[in-house]
């Protein structure tokens, strides 16, 4: 169960990054709740092999939430029915914030913010169909302008047990200043927990908790290259150089175990972040871009 009284730390769903190996790693380093990468409801009902592999999880992942992207009630209900047959899933989250054009063109993601009634109907569909413990939604504050406070009670009444709010509009992208004070307004309008999201890191999290009065935090991009951030937010010291090296090696082993011979190609993007601002990083990145699993293992051992 999710203990909202202790301000839990969530990992945000990050396309191509928050895969089972990474989620397993961060569970060992302080993350309370993990969420799958965004899963297409359409792909799930047709049992797409790649989609089903994205649902795999570590035994450490509890609570574990699956996030669905959908715009059609009947398709969403069928996708939830598929998830009902899979053990180890604690809840189902509806993506209402993805800003990617191809998702918006399908009427999903942040496009739902322009249709609050439809958004709430989709949440209601999950609530009625799901056998899991939690129904939730991840939203932005609006599409072009802030609208969320006006229908947050409707989201609650539709059956959401909690919501996560990226404190920007869709048009605000990822670079405009997040509006965490609006989350404080949401707290006065609803009775369900509010999880704050949007450029949260070890430098600003205390201020964000104070401004937003959130019941928890969702960490996204700040965890890439720093999977130990969850422990830091819980008061632990950052890892030293030797500990960092061990965590990187652990992460690489998890990736190779999951992806086999493709491990090195998958892990490059993580090594680019792990090596950021280190002396010789440019040469290291050049070397790993053509390395196989064994070569990458040796390069990691030598560089870090």
C-alpha angles and dihedrals in degrees: 000000000000113000104211090179089073097051096245122216117234129195110229118232104259118187111239093000113060093064125147095275093052093044090050090051097050092048085063090052106050109289112140103192128026126199128199123241111272107288122206110234089211093054091046096055090052089050094236106197094226091050093050090051089054088060094060114114143188119251085241091065106098122161092033122175127196116213118212129198113209144140101183121076096211093048090047092050091052091048091050089050089056091051091049088067093055119085124219098041113124100187149349123240127198115220109228098156112055107128097195111126096225090056093046091050087061090054092250135112114026090353085080089067087072090056107046094171092054091045091053092046090056091051089049089052091055092046093051096043104037125091091192125108099246138044114188145156134218110212144169121226092258144314105263098350138016111283106141100098089062095065106023091110089054089055090051092048090049088064109268111154091197138347133218115214126200098208096227135075121247090255088051089068113187100306108060117092110274116241101226093160088072089062087060087056090051089055090061092049102048140042098212124092117271119212116202121223135172129094094338117165141154092280100055108024096099092051091047092052089050095048098040099035083214123177092225144347133250115210120202128156093010088070095059106097088006107060088158091068091101091061090047090054087053091056103267124133120255114262118267121237094273093047091048090052091051092051091050091050090048090051092050092051090052091050093049090047090054102038102027115200091004092062096102095051091048094047098052094086090054092048090052088060096040090054097045114133093005122129111262092016094134093055090044092053091050090052096048093048090076100029126118122216097278094043091049091050090055093045091053091050092051100042106044 
